[in-house]
Structures are given as structure tokens and as C-alpha cells.
Amino acid sequence: MNKADSRDTADRLSAIVANSLDTQAKTQDLARQAYQSRTQFHRLFRIVVEETPGAMRRRLLLERAAYQLAHTGMSVTDVALDANYGSLEAFTRGFRKAFRISPSLYRRMRDPHFH
């Protein structure tokens, strides 16, 4: 696969994952959209995107959560639920692992009145 084909494939596979953020789609469902088996999809995704579909999904959901914390009035709990976390505690652990800061402090630091 040449670089252009690889980039096109990465973009196509990434779009499938990005467009599934508001669903409970499993890897099997995403693979079906790419006309591949789950194993083929996962292997190709890791090769061309350089992360697993699950890791990309978690990263995108946490990036969206960070945006929501900084730019909306949504409660931290609502942001956690929107990011498909089952509890505020699990969201806080995931957010802190990704951004090295708690969601509440992240929000306060993005507030222009924060001193």
C-alpha cells in the first residue's frame, strides 16, 4: 500500500469510528461498515491509523468532553454521560489519565475569570 492509499484508508477508517461516537457501536459493527471482518478491520486500523479503534474512540470522546467542559455549561456529570462513562468516578479517572488534570480543574482553568 503506497502512502496515498494508506492515508485514504486511514481517513476512511477514522471517519467510521468518528461517526460512531454517539452510538453504542462495537468493533464488529464498525467492521461491517468497512466491509471487513472484525479481525481484519482491527488489524488494518492498527496498521494505518496507529491506534486501535477502541483507543481512538476513547480519545475522541475525551477530546469532545474537554471541549464541552471548556465551552458549555453542561455539568461534569452530563459531560461524563455524554462521553459514555457509566460513572463520574470512571470519567474523572479517564480524563485525568488523558489530560493529567481533573475535569473540574480543567474547566476552571479555561474560565477567563480564573485566577
Buried (B, 14 or more C-beta within 10 A) or exposed (E): EEEEEEEEBBEEBBEBBEEBBEEEBEBEEBBBBBEBEBEEBBEBBEEBBEBBBBBBBBEBBBEBBBEBBEEEEBEBEEBBBBBBBEEBEEBBEBBBEBBEBBBEEBBBEEEEEEE
